Amino acid sequence: MIVGKQGKHKRRETMKGIRQCLTVTGIAVVALFVFAVSATALAQDIVVLDGNYKAERLAPDTPFPGVNGATIGADGNLYVSHTGNGSITRINLKTMMATPFLQAYSGAFIIDDVAADDKGNLFATGTTPLVGEVYRVDGNGVPTVIADGMAAPNGVAYNPRNGRLFVTECFQGNRIYEVDPAGKQKAKLLIDANVIPVPEGFDFDPDTNDLIIPDLGTGKILRVHPDTGDITTVAENIESCIALEIGPDKMIYVPALSGVVYRVSLDGSKVEKIAQLPPGLDNVAMTKDGRLFVTSYWNATIYEVATDGSGDFKQLFPDGPNQPLGIVMKGDTLFVADAVMIRTVADGKYNQTKLNAWASHGMPLPLSLADGPGNMLAWTDCIHGAACLGNPATGEFTPVAGELDRPVAALMNSDGSKLYVAEYADGRITAVSLADGAKTVVTEHLEGPLALALSNGVLYVAESKAGRISTVNPSTGAKQILLSSMVGKPVALACDGRGNLIILDGAGGRIVRVNTQTLALDFIANNLPVASSSIGSYPPVEFPSPMTVSAAGDIYLNTMNRGLIVLKRNQ
């Protein structure tokens, strides 16, 4: 899904004020399969209008952002789904060439899992309450909603022997449905809520057609009758089992969040570990001739795993951050939030810190990023309605507020005593005390507050629905429109320390600079490979684009096709 999964099996407790479900969401301004772009090509593509800046690339794109589900299609290709941009990738297993199949942002959202029928169609799940849909994707890569209104559809599997399609919910709802592949009939409930604590990606017994389901909540492999819903246990103590696939040898192959890959017999009499991969695995697919592929949500890559008992595996594509969702410069260190963890960027590489939502019990998902007091960073979790502080050096974190309504951005006030949080769904800015978590509404009735900046005691708010910038007095809540044109689709804000507001226009692909005293407006750069998109169906939500300005005035932002770049200011 589109939020971190490692440690999900541990998250059975409830954090006060924060809804607990561990799905993974996000939106990323990245594109697939661009592994290398020269500095020359970058300079040619981006038009820098202010001669005081020069464009440089700091790190490349992630080839497979938010990679989750995996299946072998009727054509023999490997298909993988991406939660971050709602796309599906087709990989030719003879050439290992990867091409887009379902295009990003084309009517499907937060795709967690994918399955194939024998007619050339794919089925995919749009997870979390933001979406709650099941899609059929035809041979042209066009999606059609065939079921909706679910809490968090996750695993999906099609049985070619009888033409039946089933879907599991993960963490929210935890139900199992049978779905009409044609979408003409309403989904039928097979297993009610929380009977199975956390049913994940599954497959069918080739002899009985029973559903064979891993329960991430208990570490059991379960057998579920497709008509009666009767449940029996196949195997136990398969810790952090996240998905499974039944191979042509009629053995169950199970990747675990820990990185272990298990092989289990259908009667549960044999359980063996066949490989140890890096942690953060998510899904699995196997060809008819026994080639085993495992996706890594943590490292945004794919592995091929030997099944001969050697323990060998190979990484097929470069890894990278899962989904760049927030950027902040703290001192001399550049931090990036990627929905799974918070990383640093140095020497063209993304390096893990100890703030990892997959490994830490109860840590809200880092779906944005801002500076925090002392050694701390701050972020919001739009899925679970939370705001959090954390220390990247130690991994310690403190959820400071819950029950926020789609918080998409946070900003610390000047004295470090509170966070201003943009609640997108409610159209308001809320101040959260860092001393006791008390929440106070600063202002409301905003049109999609998406990004925040603070300068000289004035709070600036990007209202994405209206395409404008407003000012807010944090003390009184009084607000006033600053700019209602020329800013296009404002998806990020920052102050440059020179009395200017820096605005990233996601629709126009440009950086706008506004003098906050005179309102004089000019442009720093255009033809930037950035974009904006809403996530989910009805109602949608948006996420700000990652951008930050350093104390030296350098502008850092994530792009499509060009990775993480900096517009470096001449000193």
Secondary structure as the mmCIF struct_conf table of DSSP 4:
data_model
#
loop_
_struct_conf.conf_type_id
_struct_conf.id
_struct_conf.beg_label_comp_id
_struct_conf.beg_label_asym_id
_struct_conf.beg_label_seq_id
_struct_conf.end_label_comp_id
_struct_conf.end_label_asym_id
_struct_conf.end_label_seq_id
BEND BEND1 VAL A 3 VAL A 3
TURN_TY1_P TURN_TY1_P1 GLN A 6 GLY A 7
HELX_RH_3T_P HELX_RH_3T_P1 LYS A 8 LYS A 10
BEND BEND2 GLU A 13 GLU A 13
TURN_TY1_P TURN_TY1_P2 LYS A 16 GLY A 17
BEND BEND3 ILE A 18 ILE A 18
BEND BEND4 LEU A 32 PHE A 33
HELX_RH_AL_P HELX_RH_AL_P1 ALA A 39 ASP A 45
BEND BEND5 ILE A 46 ILE A 46
STRN STRN1 VAL A 47 VAL A 48
BEND BEND6 ASP A 50 ASP A 50
TURN_TY1_P TURN_TY1_P3 GLY A 51 ASN A 52
STRN STRN2 TYR A 53 ALA A 59
HELX_LH_PP_P HELX_LH_PP_P1 PRO A 60 THR A 62
BEND BEND7 PRO A 63 PHE A 64
TURN_TY1_P TURN_TY1_P4 PRO A 65 GLY A 66
STRN STRN3 VAL A 67 ILE A 72
TURN_TY1_P TURN_TY1_P5 ALA A 74 ASP A 75
BEND BEND8 GLY A 76 GLY A 76
STRN STRN4 LEU A 78 HIS A 82
TURN_TY1_P TURN_TY1_P6 THR A 83 GLY A 86
STRN STRN5 SER A 87 ILE A 91
TURN_TY1_P TURN_TY1_P7 LEU A 93 THR A 95
STRN STRN6 ALA A 98 LEU A 102
HELX_LH_PP_P HELX_LH_PP_P2 GLN A 103 GLN A 103
TURN_TY1_P TURN_TY1_P8 ALA A 104 TYR A 105
BEND BEND9 SER A 106 GLY A 107
BEND BEND10 ILE A 110 ILE A 110
STRN STRN7 ILE A 111 ALA A 116
TURN_TY1_P TURN_TY1_P9 ASP A 118 LYS A 119
BEND BEND11 GLY A 120 GLY A 120
STRN STRN8 LEU A 122 GLY A 126
BEND BEND12 THR A 128 THR A 128
TURN_TY1_P TURN_TY1_P10 PRO A 129 VAL A 131
STRN STRN9 GLU A 133 VAL A 137
TURN_TY1_P TURN_TY1_P11 GLY A 139 ASN A 140
BEND BEND13 GLY A 141 GLY A 141
STRN STRN10 PRO A 143 ALA A 147
BEND BEND14 ALA A 151 ALA A 151
STRN STRN11 PRO A 153 ASN A 159
TURN_TY1_P TURN_TY1_P12 PRO A 160 GLY A 163
STRN STRN12 ARG A 164 GLU A 169
BEND BEND15 PHE A 171 GLY A 173
STRN STRN13 ILE A 176 VAL A 179
TURN_TY1_P TURN_TY1_P13 PRO A 181 ALA A 182
BEND BEND16 GLY A 183 GLY A 183
BEND BEND17 GLN A 185 GLN A 185
STRN STRN14 LYS A 188 ILE A 191
TURN_TY1_P TURN_TY1_P14 ALA A 193 ASN A 194
BEND BEND18 VAL A 195 VAL A 198
STRN STRN15 PRO A 199 PRO A 199
BEND BEND19 GLY A 201 GLY A 201
STRN STRN16 ASP A 203 PHE A 204
TURN_TY1_P TURN_TY1_P15 PRO A 206 THR A 208
STRN STRN17 LEU A 211 ASP A 215
TURN_TY1_P TURN_TY1_P16 LEU A 216 GLY A 219
STRN STRN18 LYS A 220 VAL A 224
TURN_TY1_P TURN_TY1_P17 PRO A 226 THR A 228
STRN STRN19 ILE A 231 ALA A 235
TURN_TY1_P TURN_TY1_P18 GLU A 239 SER A 240
STRN STRN20 CYS A 241 CYS A 241
STRN STRN21 GLU A 245 ILE A 246
TURN_TY1_P TURN_TY1_P19 PRO A 248 ASP A 249
BEND BEND20 LYS A 250 LYS A 250
STRN STRN22 MET A 251 PRO A 255
STRN STRN23 ALA A 256 ALA A 256
TURN_TY1_P TURN_TY1_P20 LEU A 257 SER A 258
BEND BEND21 GLY A 259 GLY A 259
STRN STRN24 VAL A 260 SER A 265
TURN_TY1_P TURN_TY1_P21 LEU A 266 ASP A 267
BEND BEND22 GLY A 268 SER A 269
STRN STRN25 VAL A 271 GLN A 276
HELX_LH_PP_P HELX_LH_PP_P3 LEU A 277 PRO A 278
BEND BEND23 PRO A 279 PRO A 279
STRN STRN26 LEU A 281 MET A 286
TURN_TY1_P TURN_TY1_P22 LYS A 288 ASP A 289
STRN STRN27 LEU A 292 SER A 296
TURN_TY1_P TURN_TY1_P23 TYR A 297 ALA A 300
STRN STRN28 THR A 301 VAL A 305
BEND BEND24 ASP A 308 SER A 310
STRN STRN29 PHE A 313 GLN A 315
BEND BEND25 PHE A 317 PHE A 317
BEND BEND26 ASN A 322 ASN A 322
STRN STRN30 GLY A 326 LYS A 330
TURN_TY1_P TURN_TY1_P24 GLY A 331 ASP A 332
STRN STRN31 THR A 333 ALA A 337
BEND BEND27 ALA A 339 VAL A 340
STRN STRN32 MET A 341 ALA A 346
TURN_TY1_P TURN_TY1_P25 ASP A 347 GLY A 348
STRN STRN33 LYS A 349 ASN A 356
TURN_TY1_P TURN_TY1_P26 ALA A 357 ALA A 359
BEND BEND28 SER A 360 SER A 360
TURN_TY1_P TURN_TY1_P27 HIS A 361 GLY A 362
HELX_LH_PP_P HELX_LH_PP_P4 MET A 363 LEU A 365
BEND BEND29 SER A 368 SER A 368
STRN STRN34 ALA A 370 ASP A 371
BEND BEND30 PRO A 373 PRO A 373
TURN_TY1_P TURN_TY1_P28 GLY A 374 ASN A 375
STRN STRN35 LEU A 377 ASP A 381
TURN_TY1_P TURN_TY1_P29 CYS A 382 GLY A 385
STRN STRN36 ALA A 386 GLY A 390
TURN_TY1_P TURN_TY1_P30 PRO A 392 THR A 394
STRN STRN37 PHE A 397 ALA A 401
BEND BEND31 ASP A 405 ARG A 406
STRN STRN38 PRO A 407 MET A 412
TURN_TY1_P TURN_TY1_P31 SER A 414 ASP A 415
BEND BEND32 GLY A 416 SER A 417
STRN STRN39 LYS A 418 GLU A 423
TURN_TY1_P TURN_TY1_P32 TYR A 424 GLY A 427
STRN STRN40 ARG A 428 SER A 433
TURN_TY1_P TURN_TY1_P33 LEU A 434 ASP A 436
STRN STRN41 LYS A 439 THR A 443
BEND BEND33 GLU A 447 GLU A 447
STRN STRN42 PRO A 449 SER A 455
TURN_TY1_P TURN_TY1_P34 ASN A 456 GLY A 457
STRN STRN43 VAL A 458 GLU A 463
TURN_TY1_P TURN_TY1_P35 SER A 464 GLY A 467
STRN STRN44 ARG A 468 VAL A 472
TURN_TY1_P TURN_TY1_P36 PRO A 474 THR A 476
STRN STRN45 LYS A 479 LEU A 483
BEND BEND34 SER A 484 MET A 486
BEND BEND35 LYS A 489 LYS A 489
STRN STRN46 PRO A 490 CYS A 495
BEND BEND36 GLY A 497 GLY A 499
STRN STRN47 ASN A 500 ASP A 505
TURN_TY1_P TURN_TY1_P37 GLY A 506 GLY A 509
STRN STRN48 ARG A 510 ASN A 515
TURN_TY1_P TURN_TY1_P38 THR A 516 THR A 518
STRN STRN49 LEU A 521 ASN A 526
BEND BEND37 ASN A 527 ASN A 527
BEND BEND38 PRO A 529 PRO A 529
STRN STRN50 SER A 534 ILE A 535
BEND BEND39 GLY A 536 PRO A 539
STRN STRN51 VAL A 541 GLU A 542
HELX_LH_PP_P HELX_LH_PP_P5 PRO A 544 PRO A 546
STRN STRN52 MET A 547 VAL A 549
TURN_TY1_P TURN_TY1_P39 ALA A 551 ALA A 552
STRN STRN53 ILE A 555 ASN A 558
BEND BEND40 MET A 560 ARG A 562
STRN STRN54 LEU A 564 ARG A 569
HELX_LH_PP_P HELX_LH_PP_P6 ASN A 570 ASN A 570
#
